[in-house]
Amino acid sequence: MASGTHQWIRNGGFFLSNTGHPAPLTQNAELLNTGPVGSSLLRVRLDFRMYVSVEGSGGGFAEHWWQDVLAQVGVWWDSSAAAPSTSPTPITNPDPTPDWVINNTLYPHMDVYDVATPYEEVSWTSSTGTIDVFSKRRASSTQVNTLWLAWELNDPSSLINTTSGAFFYGLGCWWWFNALYELH
């Protein structure tokens, strides 16, 4: 294709916060897309929300457990001859040696606190809402460009994705991703 041609690539996904398949605390195997060979990555936009639903019966669920949780989300760029099977993780590997296009701390919000039901929902999102990054990463004509979504939670209470008392603390998340490539 001629230089200057552009292509948007989109991807979205989710994990529900149920007892069957909640989101993992650390995720580094979510391939967002494989970009066109030899193209340049110009822009990445990511909407990402992680949440914990606390559901059960009776009284006595833990309060303020979420205030010490550290949550990070990242989008990692790899340009190599063969695509890797996983990406680094944003808390364990925060340095720029892994090529992070995005590596953002997520901030907690108490969304629902209903003592009568009882039900609690806490979410973590970027302070800016949509994370929008301009970039100029170019792969050679023989390299494969891959973008990976990774997240990592540090939960000192060890409650997330466990049952404590009569309550399940289930992690869920959703994302919507856009990448703009310049084709060469």
RAFENFEN-V546412 format. One record per backbone hydrogen bond with DSSP energy under -1.0 kcal/mol. CO is the residue of the C=O (numbers start at 1). NH is the residue of the N-H. If there is no record, write none. Layout:
# RAFENFEN-V546412
<<CO/NH> <CO/NH>>
This chain:
# RAFENFEN-V546412
<<2/5> <5/183> <7/181> <9/179> <11/177> <13/175> <15/173> <25/153> <27/151> <28/87> <30/149> <33/147> <36/39> <39/139> <40/182> <41/137> <42/135> <43/180> <44/133> <45/178> <46/131> <47/176> <49/174> <50/124> <51/172> <52/122> <53/170> <54/120> <55/168> <64/67> <66/69> <70/154> <71/106> <72/152> <73/104> <74/150> <75/101> <75/102> <76/148> <78/146> <80/144> <89/93> <98/100> <99/77> <102/75> <104/73> <107/125> <109/123> <112/121> <114/119> <119/114> <120/54> <121/111> <121/112> <122/52> <123/109> <124/50> <125/107> <126/129> <131/46> <133/44> <137/41> <140/143> <144/80> <145/35> <146/78> <147/32> <147/33> <148/76> <150/74> <151/27> <152/72> <154/70> <155/158> <159/162> <162/169> <164/167> <167/164> <168/55> <169/161> <170/53> <171/23> <172/51> <173/15> <174/49> <175/13> <176/47> <177/11> <178/45> <179/9> <180/42> <180/43> <181/7> <182/40>>
